[in-house]
């Protein structure tokens, strides 16, 4: 067996300047990249303001100021459930402007960087984020650079803490950004704006598909009266094997009645075969191999693999029924229950972790079914059957009995065309992001700064 050890020879003066003795800080690839950034400027020299976010609890308000949290930042994007707070709680200096960069300072996605686009102007940001306001470099270029390998390695290098990685403002101000010509920066900005436009189109098409679905089912303005009690027959309690009042809320009963006005199937009738995931051990996770789909990877109609664990072929073979292919569907069974996604064509094979329902659909369009399950039709039925206190759980025994309304084929096609247009726009945005990163990294390699 041959063991290869990488090492770096460091001058004592370098140790004194960095105030760091840990070997990770001096990894050869980090030192090599820093040589390429020798003429670059620090964030501290390129900004007018760098500050921590507000220590405030978000409110579940319909109206108010958008409150951006660390969990909303990933892959150069601001997405997910954005909560709101009372605007009176936000000092003027904490209001975001278009072009501001937000960086996650702690947690699983420490160092994730996103740029604020005009639609979020006036929003504010939470305590696990750091706002960076550039004034001496194009902010879109700077934000994109921080998402390239040259930006990511710096945030990794400067993190402190073992169990919980952290970045602080002094760390952030040390990060170096190369200054290319204004023309080159502007080209990157144009790509970034197109990325944003494609993501906006993706959201718009998906929303249109969902609205068309609900309109066809007569559920576009679905509400229920706030009745103080519900009368339930004992036979219904015995049949459902549930006595908790939540299960019999008027909201759920009225939704079921509305769904039954159309032709329906049981979800079980739309499933060819299924599995509920395998308890893979985290100590076996790899940096490369077969992607392991975990609950945190499943979004509303979108599979996000920006934070992906991998396993070996040998580990994947431990449960062959949990191997998924393009066109299969995955649904979260714990935590944020019911989030449903389709395995996309670019993931030829992956494995499914525990507490995820994985199935192959039959006799129904997969995009139509995923949209249904993510809408109030699936979400409210799943919320009704969910059990557990701190963490909600559902089982296949209950999931298989979900009612799936079946619309006419022509209507389904209109809906799925919109869903696929959404997927196409999201894919285009992903391709443009990869292109922009590649352009910046190539400029770094050629030393064009």
N, C-alpha and C positions, 0 to 999 in steps of 0.2 A: 504493500500500500504506500502510495506517495502522497505526502501532505505538502501543499503549497501555501506558504504564508506570505501575505502582502505586508510590506512595511514602508514606513516613511521616515526619513531622517530630518529632524526638526532642529533649527537653531534655538539656542536658549533665549535669544532676543525675541523670537516669534512666540514662544510660550509666555513670556512676560507681557507682550503686547496684547495677546488674546485673552489672558486671564483664564485659560482653560488648560486642563491637563489630561482630559479624557481622550483615549485613542480614537474614538469615533470622529472627533472634530478634525483629525488630521489624516483621514482616509485618503489614499492616493488619488482617487477620482475627484474628491473635493478640492485637493490642492491643485490638480491639473486644471479644473474648471476655474478656480480663482485666478490662475495665471491669465486665462482668456479675459477675465474681468478686471485686470489690473488697471486699465484706464477708465473703467466705468465709475459712475457717481453713486453715492449712497442715497438711500431713500431720504435720510435726514437732510441731505443737501438739495433735494428735488421737490420738497413739499412745503406747503404753507401751514399744514395742521395734521397732527397724528394724535388720535385720542381713543381711549377705551369707551365702550358703549355704556348705556344706562343700566343701572341696577333697578330694573322695574319688572313687575310681573305683567305679562300680557293679559288683556281682557278678551273675553269672547263677545266682542261687540260687532254689530252689523255695520256700524259707521264709526269712523275714527281714523287715527293715523296708523299706517302700516308699520309693524314692529318686526324688523328683520332679526332673526336669531341665527346662531351658528349652524343649526340644522338646515337652514334654508340655503346655505352656501355649498356648492359642489360643482366641479367641472366647469368653471368660468360662468356659472349661472346662479340666479337667485330664483328659487322655485319651491314647491311644496306648499304646505298650509301656512300662509302668512297671517298671523293674528294681528289684532289692532289694539291700540290703547287710546285713552282720552288725550286729545291733542293738547289740552291745558297742562299736561304733565311734562311736555317736551320743551326744554329750553331751546332758543333759536340756534345756538351753536351745535345742537345735536340733530338738526334737520339735514337730511341728505340732499346733495345736489347731483345732477347728471355728471358722470365722470368720476365720482368718488369711488375708491376701491375699498372693499370690506375684506378683512382677513380673519379667519377663525383663529382664536388665540389659545384654545384648549379643547380637549376632547378627541374623539376618534378621527375627525377630519381636520386636525390642527394644521394650519398653513393654507387651507383652501382659500382661494382668492376669487372674488367676483367683482364686476364693475356695475355700478348703478346706472341704469338707463332712464330716459326722461319720464317714463310712466311711474317710476318710484320716487320722483322728486318730491321732497317734503316728508318722506318716511323717516323713521328713526331706527336705531340699531341697539341690540342688547349687549349685556356685559361680557359675553363670551366672544365678542367680535372687536376688532380694532378698525377704526375708520382712517384711511390714508387719503389726504387730499393733495394731489400733485399740482404744481404750478409751473414747473420748469421742464416738463416732459409731457408728451401726449399721454393722457391718462388711460386711454384704451390700449395703446401700445404697452404701457407700463404694466397694466393688469394682465394683458396677454403674456408678456414676458415672464411674469411670476408664475404662470401656468406651464411654462416650458421646463425642460429638465434642468436648465440653468437657474431658474427661479426656485423650483421645487427642492433642489439639492441644498440651496441656501436656507430655506425654511426648516428643512430636516436637520441641517448642521447646527442651526442656532437654537433649536428647541432645548429646553431644560426639563428635568424631571424624568423619572423612570416609569412608574405605574401610570402617571397622567402627564403626557407631554404638554408643555406650555411654551407660548411665545409672549414676550412682553414688549413694550414700546422701545426700550433700548436695543433689544434684539432686532426688531423690525427696522429701526433706523440704520442698522449696519448693513442691511441687504443692498447689494449693488445692482444697478440697472445701467446697461450700456446706452449711450446716446447716439443713435443713428441719425441720418439726415432727416429733416422735416418731411421730405418727400417720401422716404421709406416708412417713417412713422405713420404718415397719412394713409399709405397703402394698407397698412395693417389695420388702421382704424376703419377703413371702408369694409374690409372683410369682417371685422367685429360687428359692424352695424348690420351687415347682411346676415350674420349668424343670429343676431337678435331678431331680425325680421322673419327669418325662417322659424324660429321658436315661437314667435307671436302667431304666425300662420298655423303652426302645429296646434297650439292651444285653441285658436279660433275654429279650426275644422273639427276638432274633437268636441268642442262645446256645441257646435251646430249639429253634430251627429247625435249627441245626447238630447238636445232639445227636440229634434225631430222624433226620436224614439218616444220621449215622454208625451209629445203632442199626439202621436198616433195611438197612444194608450190612454189618452185623456188624463194624464198626470202632470201636465206642465205647471199647473198652479195647485198641486195637491196639498191640501191642508186638512186638519181634523179639528173638530171642536174640542175645547178643553173641558171634557166631562169629568166631574169629580169622582165617578165610580163607574164600574162596568159589571153587568149581570152576566155570570158565566154558568152554564149548565154543568152539573157534576159529571155528566158523560164526557164533556169536552175536556175537563180536568183529567179524567181517567185516561182518555185517549192520548192526550199530550204528555201525560206523566209529569206535569208541571203545576205547582200551586202558587208560584211567585206572581205578584200582581203585575210586574213589569211585562210579563209574557202576554197579558190580556189587555194591554193598552189599546184604546180606540184607534190610535194611529195605525197600528199593525193590522187590526181587524178590518179597517176601512181600506187599507192598501190591498189586502188579500181579496176583498170583494171586487175592487176595481180591476185587479189583474185577471180574475176569473171571468170578466165580461168578454175577454178575448179567448181564442184557442190557446190552450196551455199544455205544456209537458212538465213532467217531473225532471229535475236536473239529472237524475239517475238514468233517464231514457236518452240523455244527450252525451253519455259517457261510454266509451268503448272499453277502456280499462284504466285503473287508477292505482296510486300508491300514496302513502302519507309521510314520505321522507324517512331518512335513515340518520341515527344519531352519530354522525361522524365526529371524531375527537379533534379538538382545536390544535392539539400538539402535532397533528399530522398535516396541518395546513402547509402548503407550499407557495412559492412565489410564481411558479409556472405549473402547467399541467391541465387537468380537466376543471373548468369552472364549477364551483360549488354554489348553488343558488341558496341563499339564506333569506330570512324574512326581511332583513334590511335592504335587500336588492329589489324587492317587489314594490312597485309604485302603482298608481292608478292608471292601468293600461300600458305602463312602460316598465321595462326591466332595466334597472340601472346597475351596471357592472363597474362603476368607478371605484367601488370599494369591494373587491372580489377576493375571496379565498380560493385556492386551488388545491386539488388532491391528486394523488398518483393514479395511474390506471389500476394498480393493484387494489388501492382503497376503494375506487369506484366500483370494482367488481364485487365488493362485499354485498352490494344490493343492486343487482342488475335491473330490477323493476323500477328503481328510482333514477335510472338514466333517462334523461329527457332529450327530445329532438325538436327541430323547428316545427312549429304548428301546435305543439303541446301547450297546455294551459297550467299555470301555477296560481294557487290561492293561499293567502296567509291564514293560519288557523289559531294563532295566538297574538296577543298584543293588539296591534291595529288590524283586527280581523277583517277578512273579506277583500283585502286588496288583491286584485287579479291582473295578471299579465300573460301575454303570449310569448313563447320562446321564439325569438326572431330568426330569420334565415342565416344571419352571420354567426350564430352559435350552433355549430353542427352537432355538438354533444356536450351535455353538462350533467351534473348530478344534483339531486335534491336533498337538502338537509331536513332534519326533523321539524315537525309541526307545520309542514307545507303540504297541501293537497296538490298532487300532480296528476293530470289526466289527459287522455287523448279524446277529443270531441268526436262525435259521430252524428250524422244527419242534421247538422246545423253549422252555419258559418262561424268559424272560431272568433272572428272580429266582432260579429254581432253578439255572441255569447259573452265575450269579455266585457263589452260595453254594458250589456244588461247587468252583469254581476257587479260592476263598479257603480252603477246608477242607484237611485233610491230603491229600485226594484229588488236588487240583490242585497244592497247594504242594509236596508231596514229589515228584510227577512232574516239576515244573519245576526243583526243586533238583537232581534227578538229571541233567537235560540241561544245566544251567547251565555255562557255560565262563568262563574268565578268572581272573586272580589277585586283584588288589586289588579290581576291580569285576566282579561277575558279569554276564554277558550271555546272552541267549537270542535265537533267531531264529524267524521264523514257520515256517520249514522244520521245526523241531523241535516248536514249539508245536502245529501242526496235527495231530500224531500223538498228542496226549494222549487217554487213554481216559476216556470220559464214561459212567458208569453210568446207565442209564435205569430208574427205579423206576416202578411202576404209577401211572396218572394220579391216582387217589384219594390216594395217598401224597404225590405231588408237590404236590397242592393243599394238603394239611395243612401241608407245609413252606413253601410260598410264602405261605400266609395268615399264618404267623408272621413271615416276612420283611417282608411288607407292613405288618403291625402295628408292626414295628420302625421302618420308614420313616415311618409316620404319627406315631408318638410323637416321633421325631427332628424331623420337620417342625413339630409342635406346639411343641416346645421352642424351635425357631428363631423361630417366630412370637411366642412369649411374650417372648423376649429382645428382639426388635425393639419390642414393645409397651412393655416396661419402659424401654428406652432413650428411646423417644419421650416417655413420661410425665415422665421426669426432665428431658429437654431442654425440654419445654413449661413445666415449673415454673421452669426457668432463664430462659426467655424472659419469663415473667410476673413474674419477680423475687419469687418466693414465699419465698425463703430468709430 
